[in-house]
Amino acid sequence: MKKLALVFITIFTVATATAQDAKKLLNEVSAKVRSYDNITIDFKYNLNNKKEGVNQDTRGDVTLSGENYVLNMLGTTRLFDGKKIFTIVPEDEEVTISTYNAKDDKDITPSKMLTFYEKGYNAKMDIVQNVSGRKIQFVKLTPIDSNAEIKDILLGIDAQTKHIYKLIQTDSKGTKYTLTVQSFKTNQPLSKTLFTFDQAKYKSDGYYINKLD
């Protein structure tokens, strides 16, 4: 019985230590992210579902400043000015405008892509990978909500820069979403109107403006 108790104590101690190490690392990542005025990321995105035979690659870029962002992906631009979300689709010559509601936002949106892990997840240290000479420490995140659609997330963090390098999200149906950072630039000179939607411009260009609320 004493040996069994010792085994349980050892397992609990190790688990607690890895959770504390993971929390410490994530706090360092958050502090680093918040130290920048803005961040521009070029990324590669992969959607994989083996059961459905789906394996799709695409590329995109996002510029973040506080809560504001401009995301370019799949030929669509999504702009958030802190209050409203503007989805611009040049192919359809259409702009959809909606009011942002934080209570309805359960996904990892661009605004939260570098800090989403701060709430709602249990964290523990996972594997370490060497990527072109860079030490990438993965942290495994598991939703606290047992009914969450997300099964788990592996967050790869550059141990030296404390920047997020890779995010691998697996949902309850087995679909895997992988985002790999190709370039990570900070404090770039940005246009003062980058996060401002010019409705008059798009109207004059013949775009249909679709206001959802």
C-alpha positions as CSV (number, residue, x, y, z in Angstrom):
1,M,0.0,0.0,0.0
2,K,2.9,2.4,0.8
3,K,4.5,1.7,-2.6
4,L,1.1,2.3,-4.3
5,A,0.6,5.5,-2.5
6,L,4.1,6.6,-3.4
7,V,3.4,6.0,-7.1
8,F,0.3,8.1,-6.9
9,I,2.1,10.9,-5.1
10,T,4.9,10.8,-7.7
11,I,2.4,10.9,-10.7
12,F,0.5,13.8,-9.1
13,T,3.7,15.7,-8.4
14,V,4.9,15.3,-12.0
15,A,1.5,16.3,-13.4
16,T,1.4,19.4,-11.2
17,A,4.9,20.4,-12.2
18,T,4.2,20.0,-16.0
19,A,1.0,22.0,-15.6
20,Q,2.9,24.8,-13.7
21,D,5.6,24.8,-16.4
22,A,3.0,25.1,-19.1
23,K,1.2,27.9,-17.4
24,K,4.5,29.8,-16.9
25,L,5.4,29.4,-20.6
26,L,1.9,30.6,-21.7
27,N,2.1,33.6,-19.4
28,E,5.5,34.5,-21.0
29,V,3.9,34.2,-24.5
30,S,1.0,36.5,-23.4
31,A,3.3,39.1,-22.0
32,K,5.4,39.1,-25.1
33,V,2.3,39.5,-27.4
34,R,1.0,42.4,-25.3
35,S,4.3,44.2,-25.5
36,Y,3.9,44.9,-29.2
37,D,2.0,47.7,-30.8
38,N,1.1,45.5,-33.7
39,I,1.9,42.1,-35.2
40,T,1.8,40.9,-38.8
41,I,1.8,37.2,-39.5
42,D,2.1,35.3,-42.8
43,F,0.8,31.7,-42.3
44,K,0.1,28.4,-43.9
45,Y,-3.2,26.7,-43.0
46,N,-4.2,23.1,-43.4
47,L,-7.6,21.4,-43.0
48,N,-7.5,17.6,-42.7
49,N,-10.3,15.1,-42.3
50,K,-9.2,11.6,-43.1
51,K,-12.7,10.1,-42.8
52,E,-14.0,12.6,-45.4
53,G,-10.9,12.4,-47.6
54,V,-10.3,16.2,-47.2
55,N,-6.8,17.6,-47.1
56,Q,-6.8,21.3,-48.0
57,D,-3.8,23.8,-47.9
58,T,-4.1,27.5,-48.2
59,R,-2.0,30.6,-47.2
60,G,-3.0,33.9,-45.6
61,D,-1.9,36.8,-43.6
62,V,-3.2,38.8,-40.6
63,T,-2.3,42.1,-39.1
64,L,-3.3,42.6,-35.4
65,S,-3.3,45.7,-33.2
66,G,-5.1,45.3,-29.9
67,E,-8.5,43.8,-30.7
68,N,-8.4,45.2,-34.3
69,Y,-7.4,43.0,-37.2
70,V,-7.3,42.6,-41.0
71,L,-7.3,39.0,-42.2
72,N,-6.7,38.0,-45.8
73,M,-7.4,34.4,-46.7
74,L,-9.1,32.4,-49.5
75,G,-9.6,35.5,-51.6
76,T,-11.6,37.2,-48.8
77,T,-10.7,40.1,-46.5
78,R,-12.1,40.2,-43.0
79,L,-11.7,43.5,-41.1
80,F,-12.6,44.2,-37.4
81,D,-12.5,47.8,-36.1
82,G,-13.3,46.9,-32.5
83,K,-17.1,47.1,-33.0
84,K,-18.1,45.7,-36.4
85,I,-16.8,42.9,-38.6
86,F,-16.6,43.6,-42.3
87,T,-16.3,40.6,-44.6
88,I,-15.2,41.7,-48.1
89,V,-15.5,39.3,-51.0
90,P,-14.1,40.8,-54.3
91,E,-15.2,37.8,-56.4
92,D,-18.9,38.5,-55.5
93,E,-18.4,42.2,-55.1
94,E,-20.1,42.0,-51.7
95,V,-19.4,43.3,-48.2
96,T,-21.2,41.8,-45.2
97,I,-21.3,44.0,-42.1
98,S,-22.2,42.6,-38.6
99,T,-21.8,43.8,-35.0
100,Y,-19.4,41.9,-32.9
101,N,-20.8,40.2,-29.9
102,A,-18.2,38.7,-27.5
103,K,-20.7,36.5,-25.8
104,D,-21.4,34.7,-29.1
105,D,-17.7,34.4,-30.0
106,K,-16.6,30.9,-29.0
107,D,-14.1,30.3,-31.9
108,I,-10.4,31.2,-32.0
109,T,-10.8,34.4,-33.9
110,P,-7.9,36.5,-35.2
111,S,-8.2,38.9,-32.2
112,K,-7.7,36.0,-29.9
113,M,-5.4,33.7,-31.9
114,L,-2.3,34.6,-29.8
115,T,-4.1,34.8,-26.4
116,F,-7.1,32.4,-26.6
117,Y,-5.5,29.9,-24.2
118,E,-5.6,32.2,-21.2
119,K,-9.1,31.1,-20.3
120,G,-11.1,27.8,-20.6
121,Y,-8.2,25.4,-21.0
122,N,-6.1,23.0,-18.9
123,A,-2.5,23.0,-20.0
124,K,0.4,20.6,-19.8
125,M,3.8,20.4,-21.4
126,D,4.0,18.1,-24.5
127,I,6.8,17.2,-26.9
128,V,9.7,19.3,-28.0
129,Q,10.7,19.6,-31.7
130,N,13.7,20.9,-33.5
131,V,12.6,23.0,-36.5
132,S,15.5,24.4,-38.5
133,G,17.6,24.8,-35.4
134,R,14.7,26.3,-33.4
135,K,13.5,24.6,-30.2
136,I,9.7,24.4,-30.5
137,Q,8.0,23.5,-27.2
138,F,4.5,22.2,-27.6
139,V,1.8,22.7,-24.9
140,K,-1.3,20.5,-24.9
141,L,-4.5,22.4,-24.2
142,T,-7.7,20.6,-23.2
143,P,-11.0,22.5,-22.9
144,I,-12.4,22.7,-19.3
145,D,-15.9,22.3,-20.8
146,S,-16.4,18.6,-21.4
147,N,-19.0,19.5,-24.0
148,A,-16.7,21.7,-26.1
149,E,-16.5,20.9,-29.8
150,I,-12.7,21.2,-29.6
151,K,-11.1,18.0,-28.4
152,D,-7.6,19.4,-27.8
153,I,-5.1,21.9,-29.1
154,L,-1.3,21.6,-29.5
155,L,0.4,25.0,-29.3
156,G,4.0,25.1,-30.6
157,I,6.0,27.9,-29.0
158,D,9.5,29.1,-30.0
159,A,11.4,28.6,-26.7
160,Q,13.7,31.5,-27.4
161,T,11.4,34.2,-28.8
162,K,8.2,33.1,-27.0
163,H,6.3,33.5,-30.2
164,I,3.7,31.0,-31.3
165,Y,5.0,28.9,-34.3
166,K,2.2,26.3,-34.8
167,L,-1.3,25.6,-33.7
168,I,-2.9,22.2,-34.2
169,Q,-6.6,22.0,-33.3
170,T,-8.5,18.7,-33.3
171,D,-12.3,18.7,-33.0
172,S,-14.6,16.1,-31.6
173,K,-15.2,14.7,-35.1
174,G,-11.6,14.2,-35.8
175,T,-11.0,17.1,-38.1
176,K,-7.6,18.7,-37.7
177,Y,-6.8,22.3,-38.3
178,T,-3.1,23.3,-38.5
179,L,-1.8,26.8,-38.7
180,T,1.9,27.3,-39.2
181,V,3.5,30.7,-38.9
182,Q,5.8,31.5,-41.9
183,S,6.8,35.0,-40.7
184,F,6.2,36.9,-37.5
185,K,6.8,40.7,-37.7
186,T,6.2,43.2,-35.0
187,N,5.8,47.0,-34.6
188,Q,5.5,47.6,-38.3
189,P,4.5,51.1,-39.7
190,L,0.8,50.8,-40.4
191,S,-1.6,53.1,-42.3
192,K,-3.8,55.0,-39.9
193,T,-6.8,53.8,-41.9
194,L,-5.9,50.1,-42.0
195,F,-8.7,49.1,-39.6
196,T,-11.2,51.6,-41.0
197,F,-13.9,50.4,-43.5
198,D,-14.5,53.0,-46.3
199,Q,-18.1,52.2,-47.3
200,A,-18.2,55.0,-49.9
201,K,-15.3,53.5,-51.7
202,Y,-16.9,50.1,-52.0
203,K,-20.3,51.5,-53.0
204,S,-18.6,53.5,-55.8
205,D,-16.9,50.3,-57.0
206,G,-20.3,48.7,-57.3
207,Y,-20.2,46.4,-54.2
208,Y,-23.4,45.3,-52.6
209,I,-23.4,46.2,-48.9
210,N,-25.2,43.6,-46.8
211,K,-25.9,44.8,-43.2
212,L,-26.9,41.9,-41.0
213,D,-28.0,44.1,-38.1
